Amino acid sequence: MEKREVILDIRDLKTRFHTREGVVHAVNGITYQVHSGETLGIVGESGCGKSVSMLSVLDLLISPPAEIDTEAIYYKGENLREISKSEMRRIRGSNITMIFQDPMTSLNPVLTIGFQIKEPLKLHMGMNDEQAAQRSAELLDLVGIPDSEKRLSDYPHQFSGGMRQRAMIAIALACNPTLLIADEPTTALDVTIQAQLVELVKEIQEKLGMALIWITHDLGVVAGLAERVIVMYAGFVVEDAKVDELYGNPLHPYTSALLKSLPRLDGTHDDTLSTIEGMPPGLLEMPKCCPFEPRCEFAVDKCREMNPLLTEVEPGHSIACWVDMKTGELR
């Protein structure tokens, strides 16, 4: 198999928020790579650091209160933490783009859809108004919005929720990015529209050959979309594996518990869904032991003494756990 280029290389990323209550440790030293054309799913409970980590990569957090600390974040070999604000805006608008959760808060309600799609085309691609309008209509066609030329003059409130999200995808694709980050883009939509948008993004990705990071709490969506999955908990990456391996052979207790809480259609589980007892830890203090230990049925004394590092335990399969779930023994 041909080796793919590393386009995003995140090294020991930490993000903290300074608040009146104290310092919130939102992201706690995550490291991973994304390859060209790859589809990476990032999953975990709300508040685990999924979205904050991507906003940190794109330098979209307000500082203060946010504080980003990292060894490096490389995009195609260039350290994004060492470039100017204007250069970062150029990369963010053309090479790496992001679809946000709620299109109603991401789209400007007083500007037409056409204006909002044309803006990055003029800014980053140097198009004039006529060229940008033509390209904008093509993008609306690409994302499945009919009567595209007429719809360019409409405002966001004239679009349904699913159509607004399609418009957001069109804006994100305007400059042919090499990496698209989708931050729970289907959360506010009904399941049929969700399925349509997931299929749409898959088709566009195959057509354009871009890499995709899909952030979600929905393991069902990731199963049919991603090649590789990263599981986050309390600001840490706790498991990183190919999608088939992760679903068929989860090695971290948290991943295993998440999968057991999903309904199954293949008859491999009984009708009773499992739950994960307890709550995620508060992040005002940096965890000194395994953050999942209070909720983990496999926890041993070492779990309460030291936080395990993310370690490759099988080829292409890494976990942050001291215990082998199959034997109950320390690794």
Secondary structure, 3 states (H helix, E strand, C coil): CCCCCEEEEEEEEEEEEECCCCEEEEEEEEEEEEECCCEEEEECCCCCCHHHHHHHHCCCCCCCCEEEECCEEEECCEEHHHCCHHHHHHHHHHCEEEECCCHHHHCCCCCCHHHHHHHHHHHHHCCCHHHHHHHHHHHHHHCCCCCHHHHCCCCHHHCCHHHHHHHHHHHHHCCCCCEEEEECCCCCCCHHHHHHHHHHHHHHHHHHCCEEEEEECCHHHHHCCCCEEEEEECCEEEEEEEHHHHHHCCCCHHHHHHHHCCCCCCCCCCCCCCCCCCCCCCCCCCCCCCCCHHHCCCCCHHHHCCCCCCEEEECCEEECCCECCCCCCEC
